[in-house]
Amino acid sequence: MSELWRFMLPGDPRAFGFLTSDTMSRMPWTADFKLNYSLRTVQLCPTNSTDSLVRSSAVAVTNLLQAAQAANSFPRLKNWPGEKYPVLGAPFPFAVDRAIAPYLGIVTTGAQLTVFTRSDNGLVSGIWIAKRANNKPMFPGMLDNSVGGAVMDDETPRESLLREAMEEIGIDVKDATSAGAVSWFNIKDENHLEPGVQSVFDLELDAETKLRPAESGIEWLRLLRVDEVIDALKRHEFKPSCACVMVDFFVRHGIINAENDYDFPDIVSRLHRKLPFPTRLPIHNHEY
């Protein structure tokens, strides 16, 4: 932790992300960012005084991303989807491109849905699990929840879930129920720090309903028994964030409890990790 740098916004003393020393040395910092080597901080300080702070800050980050692409600082930045993550708790409406978010170490937001069935005795009997295609750039071939994706700028978690469900499995999940949230701090590699907050949802279907993938990024979508899902978790076959969501589902439905796992209190607390950054969700931009 002592080697990490803090990402800061104009006029705000709080950190909104962590950066590694390797990222700091390879990033082609522009004049819009002020580096303090003694305090190990990088602060966004837009030099364009004619635009509003909202506009100039967004342009500054876009220019930085373009400079990093031109310099080939990070190969993964070649794929620039143009999707933006909101910066949680920011003092003004602010979002950064999804491609550069892990390099700045900001808190990412997502929505995850677990679709499940019950047996005649009322207990959870099956869970719809997706396998990621082998050509996925991140976590290829690993297991996912039924539906999941990023919550983009100017989008609520439920709006994200409805969009992702239609894209991934082609159904309307308006009947999904909100089931809280999980949070973690994921370290993907030497440059990617990803603290995250995921809103979780449940959807119960009858055992006769069949789901099918609606996009090429999903290799298969299968209804697995609970014991099959547990075995896959033990074999580390799930994408890490999806594993957290799956364990949280087991806790909420009593499959993991204080009677069958002596680490139960620790499991519950680790699923709701307090992050060292602001995590207040933004108001939709049209409400400002």
N, C-alpha and C positions, 0 to 999 in steps of 0.2 A: 504493500500500500504506500510506503514512503517513497517509492520510485514513480508513482503515478502523478500526472499533471491534472489540474482541475480546469474544466471548461466553464467560463463565466460569461454572463450577458451584461450589456451596458447598464451601469448604475446599480448593479445588484451584487451584494457580497456573497451570495450563495453559489455553490457549485451546482451545475446542471449536467455534468458528465465527467468521466475520467478518461484520460488519454495515456497510452503507454509511451515510454521514452522512444521506442522505435518509430511509432507514429509521428511523434514530435519532430524527429530528425529527418524523416522522409517527406513530410508534408510541405509543399511549396507555399508557405504562409505569405499572404498578401498584406498590404499596408492596412487592411481593415482589421487585423488581429494584432494585439499587443502581447508580447511574450515577456514574462517576468521570471528570469531563471532562478532567482533567489527564493521566490515564493512558489515556484513551479506552477504558475498559472498561465493560461492563454485566454485573453479576454476579447470578446467581439467588440470592436470600436469602429463602427462604420465611418469612413472618411467623407462620404457624400452627405453634405449638410443641406442640400436642396430638397431631398426626398424626406418623407416621414421616417421615423425610426423603424416602423414596421417594414416599410418598403426597402429602405437602405440595408437593413439587417438581412432580409431575404436575398437581396442582390449580392451582398458580400459573401454569403455561404455558397450561392450558386457560382460565383466567380472563383471561389476557392476550389470547388469541385471540378470545374472546367480546367483550372490550372493543374490540378492533380492528375486529371485524365491526360492532358497534353504532355505532362512530364512522365507519364506511365509510372507514377509513384506507387500505385497499388493496382495490380492486374485486375482485381475484381471490380474496380471502378469503371472498367470499360463498358459494362452493362449498366446503363443508367435508365431505370424504368420511369423516372419522372414522378413517382409516387412520393408523398411527403408524410413524415411523422410529425405530429404536434409535439412541441417541447413542453412537457408537463410542468405546471406551476410557473411558467414564464410570466414576467411582469407586463408583457404585451403580447398580442397574437403573433406567434412565431412557430414556424415549422421548418424542418430541414429535410433534404432529400433522403429517401430511405437508403440509398446506396452509401451515403457518407455517415449516416447515424452511428453505426458501430465503431467508426474511427474516432468519433467525438465522445463515444461512451454514454450517450444520453439514454434515458429510460424509454424503451419501446413499449408499445401498447398493442394488444391483440384480443381477439375473441375466439373462444373454443367451445365447440358443441360435442357433447357425448350423447349419441343415440343408442338407446338400450331397450331390451325387452324384459318382461317378467314371466316367471313360471306361474303355475296355478296356485302355488302357496304364497305368491306376492313378492318373492325374492327376485333380485336381479339375476337373470339367467344368461343373457347374451349381450354383447356390446359390438356395435359396428365399428370396425377398425380399418383404416386405409393404409396401404403401403405406398410410399413415395417411389416415383419412377427412378431408375438408375441414372438418368441423365439430369437429375436435379442438381443445381450447383451447390446447394447446402444439404447435408445429411441424406445423400442419395440412398435409396433402397431401405430406409428406416421406416418405422411405423409411426403413423399419425393418429390423432383423434378422428372422429367421424367427419368433422368439418372444422376448419380453423384458418385464421389469417390475420393480417395486420389491420388495426384500426387506423385509418388514414385521417389526415387533417380535415376538419369540418365534417366528421362522421362520428356517430355514437357507436358504442360496442354492439348494440342490437342491429343498427343499420349495417355495420360491417358483417355481422353474422348472417343476416338475410342475403346480402350480396354474395358472400363466399359460398353459402349453401347452394344458391342457384347456379353459381359458376362451377362448383366442384361435384355436386351430386344431382343437380337439376330439380330440386324440390323447394317448396315454400315451407320454411320452418317457423312461421309466425306463432305457433303454439309452444315453442321452446320456452322454458322457464329459467329465469335468472337464478344462479346458484352461487353467487359470490365472486371471489377473485383469488388468484394465487400470484405470488411475486417471488422473484429469484434474482441472482446475479450470475449470469452465464459468462464464461470465458471461452470463446471459440478458438482463438489462436493468439499469436503474439501481438496482433493489431486489433482484434475484435473483442471489445468489452461490451456486454449487452445485459445491463439490468433490465428487467421486464416486469410488466404487470399485465396479466391476462384475465379478462372477464370470462367467467365460465357459465355455460348454459347446459341444461338437460332437456332431452326430448324422448319421451316413452312412445314406442310404437308396438303394434301387435306383431307376433312372431311370423305372421303370414306376409307382412310387407317386405318387399325386396328392394334394396337400394343398389344403384349402379353408378360407376364413375361417369362424370360428364366432361372430363378434361383429360388430356394426355399425360398430365403430371402425376396421375394416380395409376399405379400398376394394377392394383386390385382393391376392392372394398368388400370385406367379408364380415359376417356375423360370427364372432368367436365366443366360446364359452368363457365364463369368468376365470376358470382355472387356466385356460389357454392364454388369456391376457396376462395373468400373474406370472406364468412361466416366461412369457416374452419380455416382461419387465425385468425379471431376474437375469435374463440373458442379455440385457442392455440393448434390446432391439428397437426400442422407442427413441425417437428424437427427444433430447433431454427435456425441453419445455413441455412436450406432450406427455412425457412420463410423469412430470409433476401434476399435470391436470388429471391424469388417470389415477394417480395415488389419491389426489384430493377427492375424486369421485368415489373411490373405495371408502374413504373416511366418512364422507357425507352419507353413504348408504349402509354404513355399519359393517362392511366387508373387512375393513381394518379397524380394530377397536382396542380398547385398553385390556380386554381379556385375552386376545390372541397375539398381541405384540407389545412387549415391555417398553419399546421405544416410542409408543404412541404419543406422549406429550411432545417429544422432540420432533416427531414427524409433522405434527400439526403446526408447531411453531415455525419450522423450516419452510413449510408451504406458504407462509405469510410473512416472509422476511421484510423487516423494515429497511428500506433503501436509504442511502445517505444523500438523497436528492429530493427536491420537491416532487410530489406525485399528484397534485391536484389536477383533475381533468379539466380541459379547456371548455369554455362556452363556445358554442358554434359561432363562427365568424360573422354570420348574418345578424347575430344578436348584439354586436357591438355598435 
